[in-house]
Amino acid sequence: MSTKIKYGLLIFIFSLIITAALITNAYMPWRAFSEVEKRCTEPVTAKVVDTLKQEEENYFYYGPKVEFPDRRNGYNLRTDLVNTARINKTWQEGEYIAVYYNPADPSEAILRGDHTAENNFHSSIVIGIILSAAGLIVLIVSIVNTYKTPKGKTEKFKTNISGQSFEEWREQQNTEDGEEEQDKTGAEE
């Protein structure tokens, strides 16, 4: 295997590894958040009651503490808002934001329209496909450059400077070598 092919193969494998890491890194938070999103179906407008710093737990980030009315029980609930990305947004106390919460477990609440994890996953897939395609192109180009036979090189040296073909030149050399040997044997006698 030629050096060009080895480098092409190395670049292709490296691009596949980076692609796998990108997609895996984006898929895990999206999958975890989509499970929470399925459970949080009740839309409500919540009031920000505390603007603590965001905290991280596994794949989730918790934003501000919000308060909203629970329609089933008729009293206000307080919970930390779950989101999928470290949003550098600051909320003001008393601000109203649109959320979904889980009717079975009102402590789970998410921002409405938070598709950050899904968008990151889809972006990773697109970047991964482009990166893998670039690695594959490098591999194909290295293989083609290694095995292609350039046209014209074989015909370029059909004759030497004096216009003789290789066969004519070889015959001349054999004749000259034969004459030299005869001269040597004749001189020795």
C-alpha positions as CSV (number, residue, x, y, z in Angstrom):
1,M,0.0,0.0,0.0
2,S,1.4,3.3,-1.0
3,T,2.1,6.2,1.3
4,K,-0.6,8.3,-0.4
5,I,-3.2,5.7,0.2
6,K,-2.2,5.3,3.8
7,Y,-2.5,9.0,4.4
8,G,-5.9,9.1,2.6
9,L,-7.1,6.2,4.7
10,L,-5.9,7.8,7.9
11,I,-7.7,11.0,7.1
12,F,-10.9,9.2,6.2
13,I,-10.8,7.2,9.4
14,F,-10.0,10.3,11.5
15,S,-13.0,12.1,9.9
16,L,-15.3,9.2,10.7
17,I,-14.1,9.2,14.3
18,I,-14.7,13.0,14.7
19,T,-18.1,12.6,13.0
20,A,-19.1,9.8,15.4
21,A,-18.0,11.9,18.4
22,L,-19.9,15.0,17.2
23,I,-23.1,13.1,16.6
24,T,-22.9,11.1,19.8
25,N,-22.2,14.2,21.8
26,A,-25.3,16.0,20.4
27,Y,-27.6,13.0,20.4
28,M,-27.4,12.1,24.1
29,P,-28.8,15.4,25.4
30,W,-31.4,15.5,22.6
31,R,-32.6,12.0,23.4
32,A,-32.8,12.7,27.2
33,F,-34.6,16.0,26.6
34,S,-37.1,14.6,24.2
35,E,-38.2,12.2,26.9
36,V,-38.9,15.1,29.2
37,E,-40.5,17.0,26.4
38,K,-43.0,14.1,25.8
39,R,-44.1,14.3,29.4
40,C,-44.4,18.1,29.5
41,T,-47.6,18.7,27.6
42,E,-49.5,21.3,29.6
43,P,-48.9,24.8,28.4
44,V,-48.9,27.6,30.9
45,T,-47.4,31.1,31.4
46,A,-45.0,31.1,34.4
47,K,-43.7,33.9,36.4
48,V,-39.9,34.1,37.2
49,V,-39.6,34.2,41.0
50,D,-35.9,33.6,41.4
51,T,-33.0,34.1,39.0
52,L,-30.5,31.7,40.4
53,K,-27.5,30.7,38.3
54,Q,-28.1,27.8,36.0
55,E,-27.1,24.4,37.4
56,E,-26.1,21.4,35.4
57,E,-27.3,17.8,36.1
58,N,-26.4,15.1,33.5
59,Y,-27.6,16.4,30.2
60,F,-30.0,19.1,31.6
61,Y,-29.5,22.7,32.7
62,Y,-31.8,24.3,35.1
63,G,-32.7,27.9,34.6
64,P,-34.6,30.2,36.8
65,K,-37.2,29.2,39.4
66,V,-40.7,29.7,38.0
67,E,-44.1,29.8,39.6
68,F,-47.3,28.8,37.7
69,P,-50.8,27.8,38.6
70,D,-51.5,24.1,38.5
71,R,-54.9,23.8,36.8
72,R,-55.7,20.4,38.4
73,N,-55.2,21.5,42.1
74,G,-55.7,25.2,41.8
75,Y,-52.6,26.3,43.6
76,N,-49.3,27.8,42.5
77,L,-46.3,25.5,41.9
78,R,-42.6,26.5,42.0
79,T,-40.0,24.6,40.1
80,D,-36.7,25.1,38.3
81,L,-37.1,25.4,34.6
82,V,-35.4,22.7,32.5
83,N,-33.6,23.6,29.3
84,T,-31.2,21.8,27.0
85,A,-28.4,24.3,26.6
86,R,-26.5,26.6,28.8
87,I,-28.5,29.7,27.8
88,N,-26.6,32.8,28.7
89,K,-29.9,34.6,29.0
90,T,-30.7,36.4,32.2
91,W,-34.3,36.5,33.4
92,Q,-35.7,39.2,35.5
93,E,-37.7,38.5,38.6
94,G,-41.4,39.1,37.8
95,E,-40.9,38.3,34.1
96,Y,-43.5,36.0,32.5
97,I,-42.3,33.2,30.2
98,A,-44.1,30.5,28.3
99,V,-43.5,27.0,29.5
100,Y,-44.8,23.4,29.3
101,Y,-45.1,21.3,32.5
102,N,-45.8,17.7,33.2
103,P,-49.3,17.3,34.6
104,A,-48.3,14.0,36.4
105,D,-45.2,15.6,37.9
106,P,-45.4,19.4,37.9
107,S,-41.8,19.7,39.1
108,E,-40.8,19.1,35.4
109,A,-41.2,22.3,33.4
110,I,-39.5,23.3,30.1
111,L,-39.3,26.4,28.0
112,R,-41.8,26.4,25.1
113,G,-40.1,26.2,21.8
114,D,-36.8,25.1,23.2
115,H,-35.4,23.1,20.3
116,T,-31.7,23.8,21.1
117,A,-30.8,20.1,21.6
118,E,-32.6,19.0,18.5
119,N,-31.0,21.8,16.4
120,N,-27.6,20.9,17.8
121,F,-28.2,17.2,16.9
122,H,-29.3,18.1,13.3
123,S,-26.3,20.5,12.9
124,S,-23.9,17.7,14.1
125,I,-25.4,15.3,11.5
126,V,-24.9,17.9,8.7
127,I,-21.4,18.7,9.8
128,G,-20.6,15.0,10.2
129,I,-21.8,14.2,6.7
130,I,-19.7,17.0,5.2
131,L,-16.6,16.0,7.2
132,S,-17.0,12.3,6.3
133,A,-17.6,13.2,2.6
134,A,-14.4,15.3,2.7
135,G,-12.4,12.4,4.2
136,L,-13.8,10.0,1.6
137,I,-12.9,12.4,-1.2
138,V,-9.3,12.6,0.1
139,L,-9.2,8.8,0.2
140,I,-10.5,8.4,-3.4
141,V,-8.1,11.1,-4.7
142,S,-5.2,9.4,-3.1
143,I,-6.2,6.0,-4.6
144,V,-6.7,7.5,-8.0
145,N,-3.4,9.4,-7.9
146,T,-1.6,6.2,-6.9
147,Y,-3.0,3.9,-9.5
148,K,-3.5,6.1,-12.5
149,T,-1.0,5.7,-15.4
150,P,-0.1,9.0,-17.0
151,K,-0.7,9.1,-20.7
152,G,2.1,10.0,-22.9
153,K,5.0,8.9,-20.7
154,T,5.4,5.5,-22.3
155,E,5.4,7.1,-25.8
156,K,7.7,10.0,-24.9
157,F,10.9,8.0,-25.0
158,K,10.3,5.8,-28.1
159,T,13.4,7.0,-29.7
160,N,16.7,8.3,-28.4
161,I,18.4,11.6,-29.4
162,S,19.8,10.1,-32.6
163,G,16.4,8.8,-33.6
164,Q,17.0,5.2,-32.9
165,S,14.4,2.9,-31.4
166,F,15.3,0.8,-28.4
167,E,15.6,-2.3,-30.5
168,E,18.0,-0.6,-32.9
169,W,20.1,0.8,-30.1
170,R,20.3,-2.6,-28.4
171,E,21.3,-4.3,-31.7
172,Q,24.0,-1.6,-32.2
173,Q,25.3,-2.1,-28.7
174,N,25.4,-5.9,-29.2
175,T,27.2,-5.4,-32.5
176,E,29.8,-3.1,-31.0
177,D,30.3,-5.4,-28.0
178,G,30.9,-8.3,-30.5
179,E,33.4,-6.3,-32.5
180,E,35.3,-5.4,-29.3
181,E,35.5,-9.0,-28.3
182,Q,36.8,-10.0,-31.7
183,D,39.4,-7.2,-31.5
184,K,40.5,-8.5,-28.1
185,T,40.7,-12.1,-29.2
186,G,42.6,-11.1,-32.4
187,A,45.0,-9.0,-30.4
188,E,45.8,-11.8,-28.0
189,E,46.7,-14.3,-30.8
